[in-house]
Amino acid sequence: MIKNDSGIKSATGLTGSGSRDWIVQRISAVVLAIYSVVLMGFFLTHSNVTFIEWSNFMTSLPMRLFSLVAVLALAGHAWVGMWTVFTDYITSGKMGESAPKLRMVLQALMIVAILVFLFWGIMIFWGSGFGVVAV
């Protein structure tokens, strides 16, 4: 791992490359935007949606697959975004000598949170049924 001028190790990024992280961020944003448009389209074309209609739509194989891609995109998008925020604002120049330790703690907490939400999202769409795990 090579340190840059700020003392931040670049290997803690998602891909180890700023350019690839930037591409992950943009592609995941497009996936999430398309997913949002699909959901909005469903609600605009179905008035007075019942739980049965919503459940049938969300548990169909295409929407389960698309939802899985969206959950994965959200996890990647969140990690790259939060890693960028942490490395931009939690620096020794701004926070003192404790900044690297604080940044690592925050990144570890962010990894745990993203993994929890990732597994929870997968359980919702691929578990024992839509709505059963969503407590």
Secondary structure, DSSP 4 states (H G I P E B T S, - for coil): --B-TTS-BGGGSSSS-HHHHHHHHHHHHHHHHHHHHHHHHHHHHSSS--HHHHHHHHTSHHHHHHHHHHHHHHHHHHHHHHHHHHHHHS-HHHH-TTHHHHHHHHHHHHHHHHHHHHHHHHHHHHSSSTTTS--
